Amino acid sequence: MTITLRPEQEKLIAQAMQTGAYQDPHDVIERALEMLRTEDEWLHDNREGIAEKIERAFGQFEGGDFLSAKQSRADMEDRKAAWLRDHSRRWSRCTTFPQRRKMICLRYGGGSQATT
């Protein structure tokens, strides 16, 4: 299979490689496809719950039960702050580097830890 990339896609791949996490463009594409597959699986597994929440939101909106844009932003900021507090000691993201046989995990609030 031959794929032609647009310049902006090539730039994104080059930027990913500059982080040192990837040795070549194939590693970047492999990781991107892995993330896409994981996201697609999550969406498939949660489709019914997502649809129910959307329907409930439309019903609330039609009934006049909704927040203003300002209230909505404030609510989201409060939820984000609470979530970050609750998850401050958990791992936020782990990335495996097969070529180095290491996993790097970044914690919320900074710092990192390497494991093998």
Secondary structure as GFF3:
##gff-version 3
##sequence-region A 1 116
A	DSSP	alpha_helix	7	18	.	.	.	ID=ss1
A	DSSP	alpha_helix	25	45	.	.	.	ID=ss2
A	DSSP	alpha_helix	47	62	.	.	.	ID=ss3
A	DSSP	alpha_helix	69	86	.	.	.	ID=ss4
A	DSSP	beta_strand	91	97	.	.	.	ID=ss5
A	DSSP	beta_strand	102	107	.	.	.	ID=ss6
A	DSSP	beta_strand	112	115	.	.	.	ID=ss7
###
